[in-house]
Amino acid sequence: MAFLADALSRIKPSATIAVTQMARDLKAQGKDVISLSVGEPDFDTPQNIKDAAIAAIQRGETKYTPVSGIQPLREAIAAKFKRENGLDYKPSQTIVGTGGKQILFNAFMATINPGDEVVIPAPYWVSYPEMIALCGGTPVFVETTIENNFKLTAEQLEKAITPKTKWFMFNSPSNPSGAAYSYDELKALTDVLMRHPHVWVLTDDMYEHLVFGDFVYYTPAQVEPGLYDRTLTMNGVSKAYAMTGWRIGYAAGPIELIKAMDMIQGQQTSGACSIAQWAAVEALNGPQDFIPMSKKAFEERRDLVVSMLNQANGLVCPKPEGAFYVYPSCAALIGKKAPSGKVIATDEDFVMELLATEGVATVHGSSFGLGPNFRVSYATSNDKLEEACRRIQRFCADCK
Ligand SMILES: Cc1ncc(COP(=O)(O)O)c(C=O)c1O
């Protein structure tokens, strides 16, 4: 439509939202659908956080807030970075946004000029390239391999950097693969970045708390303090405290960048919801016992899902260190006939046939930039997961 902006032709709708919608439609038609496509914890927000929000309403904390966030939240964020990541940020170096999504978008908006490149390891979270494209930048994808557990190597990063590279977009644990970088793996990447002083690091640490076993989490500026002056460390309460609907994300970084993001947000949405901000203060400063509880539940589910999917004919499912996703390969099923008689030519066909035949909703890997794979979100009950995995096993066995 001629009326619409050219920028729209550079982006596509979120594939995860599309699959979720199709699953909803099938459900509305009465089909028994198990959705493994959603990107949010199935737990309820902890009661102390809800109570803090209710108290904020009662106190009348219902007015506009400063654009970058209320002071108690910015102080809580600075304290969190010190406590959990060993990073020294002043509250003035932090910013609160309406979800991590807004933080990322405004960071790109504040920095990207036409032609600027952003290096993104694939598979990647679907919104990165679209946000970058909307801002006129060029996403540069670097495909990881299943053999390297979907992690970028130092050699790959070195090769991808050009004089036009503005950002290295880093996400650990990863949506969609669940891969998380150990200290040594991350240090290998930060060593490369130290040789390229024009490249900034945008690290999306949303899944920080969901790492399993004895894995120890690190963020780039912690591993390499030399990167502190060119790193934006982004995080949020959505996944850590089951607060996806509250829409609070945050970041910390060099003051000039934070001020630029503040300026954009000031002309856009202003401060995030005042009540949700007070809830986030409680999330960060209050009791933290929700985190180990959800971590334990997700670790059990990861083990269940990895084991059951590896028993399905033709699937290979690496065991990731974190998040609540696995990213199995369905390469061995490409070219086979689904029970409907349709030939599975792509991972999208695999996902659509699986949904139509067995009522299990997942997301095809090609939408995350690396296939043939599919993403399974295990943020649902063990009973549902077991049933869904049994259906996936049956579907794979029935592909001839
Ligand atoms: C990797 C990653 N980053 C950022 C976000 C955005 O989170 P928020 O709900 O805070 O906007 C998500 C949500 O799915 C995500 O998976």
The ligand as a MOL file (V3000), in Angstrom:
LIG
                    3D

  0  0  0     0  0            999 V3000
M  V30 BEGIN CTAB
M  V30 COUNTS 16 16 0 0 0
M  V30 BEGIN ATOM
M  V30 1 C 16.3170 -12.7890 24.0830 0
M  V30 2 C 15.2200 -11.8860 24.4670 0
M  V30 3 N 15.4940 -10.5920 24.6310 0
M  V30 4 C 14.5380 -9.7050 24.9570 0
M  V30 5 C 13.2310 -10.0980 25.1320 0
M  V30 6 C 12.2000 -9.0450 25.4620 0
M  V30 7 O 11.7770 -9.1160 26.7370 0
M  V30 8 P 10.7020 -8.0920 27.3400 0
M  V30 9 O 9.5180 -8.9130 27.6860 0
M  V30 10 O 11.3620 -7.5220 28.5590 0
M  V30 11 O 10.4320 -7.0520 26.3340 0
M  V30 12 C 12.8920 -11.4390 24.9560 0
M  V30 13 C 11.4970 -11.8740 25.0740 0
M  V30 14 O 11.0720 -12.8670 24.5580 0
M  V30 15 C 13.9170 -12.3540 24.6180 0
M  V30 16 O 13.6480 -13.6450 24.4440 0
M  V30 END ATOM
M  V30 BEGIN BOND
M  V30 1 1 1 2
M  V30 2 1 2 3
M  V30 3 2 2 15
M  V30 4 2 3 4
M  V30 5 1 4 5
M  V30 6 1 5 6
M  V30 7 2 5 12
M  V30 8 1 6 7
M  V30 9 1 7 8
M  V30 10 2 8 9
M  V30 11 1 8 10
M  V30 12 1 8 11
M  V30 13 1 12 13
M  V30 14 1 12 15
M  V30 15 2 13 14
M  V30 16 1 15 16
M  V30 END BOND
M  V30 END CTAB
M  END
